[in-house]
Amino acid sequence: MGLALEQARLAAEGGDVPVGAVALHNGMLIAAAGNRREADGDPTAHAEILVIRAAAEALHRWRLDDVTIVVTLEPCVMCAGAIVNARIGASWSERWTRRPVPSAPAIRCSPTPG
């Protein structure tokens, strides 16, 4: 979680929402990222999306069922969908609760106002 928090701090320094994420494979760090929406001008540049892309590139595959991601904040709906689609094996959030990803009840959606 410390490495993810460092990524969140770097995101905040860049004017972004302070969210960080790291990806682990066999206990080794393979990717780290913080939010880069403002820096990249990209609405999809959330920490989770970036760390999933980097992990897939590092492992040369899209199916990441043996990868664990640690995120400093619970993922939004977009990121939760990416986590499921990448078949991420497990995720940890700020509450430090381990969740096997394919379980839909762990993904909560907030209603959109108006």
C-alpha positions in Angstrom: 0.0 0.0 0.0 2.9 2.3 0.6 3.9 2.3 -3.0 0.4 3.0 -4.1 0.2 5.9 -1.6 3.4 7.3 -3.1 1.8 7.2 -6.6 -1.2 9.0 -5.2 1.0 11.7 -3.7 2.7 12.2 -7.1 -0.7 12.4 -8.8 -1.7 15.1 -6.4 1.5 17.1 -7.0 0.6 17.0 -10.7 -2.8 18.5 -10.0 -4.8 15.3 -10.2 -7.1 13.5 -7.8 -4.7 11.6 -5.4 -5.3 8.0 -6.4 -2.5 5.5 -6.8 -2.3 1.8 -7.8 0.3 -0.9 -8.1 0.2 -4.4 -9.7 2.0 -7.4 -8.2 2.8 -10.7 -10.0 4.2 -13.5 -7.9 4.8 -11.0 -5.1 6.9 -8.7 -7.3 6.0 -5.2 -8.4 5.4 -5.1 -12.1 3.5 -1.8 -12.5 2.8 1.4 -10.6 0.7 4.4 -11.6 -1.2 7.4 -10.3 -4.0 9.3 -11.8 -2.9 11.3 -14.9 -6.2 12.7 -16.2 -5.1 16.3 -15.9 -1.5 15.6 -17.0 -2.5 13.6 -20.1 -5.8 15.4 -20.9 -7.4 11.9 -20.9 -10.6 11.2 -19.0 -9.7 7.5 -18.8 -6.2 8.0 -17.3 -7.2 6.7 -13.9 -4.5 5.0 -11.8 -6.2 1.5 -12.1 -6.5 1.7 -15.9 -2.9 2.8 -16.3 -1.6 0.1 -13.9 -3.6 -2.6 -15.8 -2.2 -1.4 -19.1 1.3 -1.5 -17.8 0.9 -4.9 -16.2 -0.5 -6.3 -19.4 2.5 -4.9 -21.3 5.0 -6.2 -18.8 3.5 -9.7 -18.9 2.7 -9.6 -22.7 -0.9 -10.7 -22.2 -4.3 -9.2 -21.4 -5.5 -12.0 -19.0 -4.1 -11.0 -15.6 -5.7 -13.7 -13.4 -2.5 -14.1 -11.4 -2.0 -10.4 -10.8 -3.0 -8.5 -7.6 -3.7 -4.8 -7.7 -3.5 -2.5 -4.7 -5.4 0.8 -5.0 -5.6 3.7 -2.6 -9.4 4.2 -3.2 -12.2 1.9 -4.2 -12.4 1.8 -8.0 -15.0 3.7 -9.9 -17.4 1.9 -12.2 -15.1 2.3 -15.3 -12.1 0.9 -13.4 -14.1 -1.9 -11.7 -15.1 -3.0 -15.2 -11.5 -2.9 -16.4 -10.5 -5.0 -13.4 -13.1 -7.6 -14.2 -12.3 -7.6 -18.0 -8.6 -8.0 -17.3 -9.4 -11.0 -15.1 -7.4 -9.5 -12.3 -7.0 -12.2 -9.6 -7.4 -10.0 -6.5 -7.7 -6.3 -5.6 -7.0 -4.4 -2.4 -8.4 -1.0 -1.6 -7.9 1.7 1.0 -9.8 -0.4 3.6 -7.1 -3.1 3.1 -9.7 -5.7 2.3 -8.8 -8.4 -0.1 -11.4 -9.1 -2.7 -11.5 -11.8 -5.3 -12.4 -9.7 -8.3 -14.9 -11.7 -10.3 -17.5 -11.3 -7.5 -20.0 -8.8 -8.6 -21.3 -7.9 -5.1 -17.9 -6.2 -4.4 -18.6 -3.7 -7.1 -20.9 -1.0 -5.9 -22.3 1.7 -8.2 -23.4 5.1 -7.0 -26.5 6.6 -8.6 -25.9 9.5 -11.0 -27.7 12.6 -9.8 -30.4 14.1 -12.0 
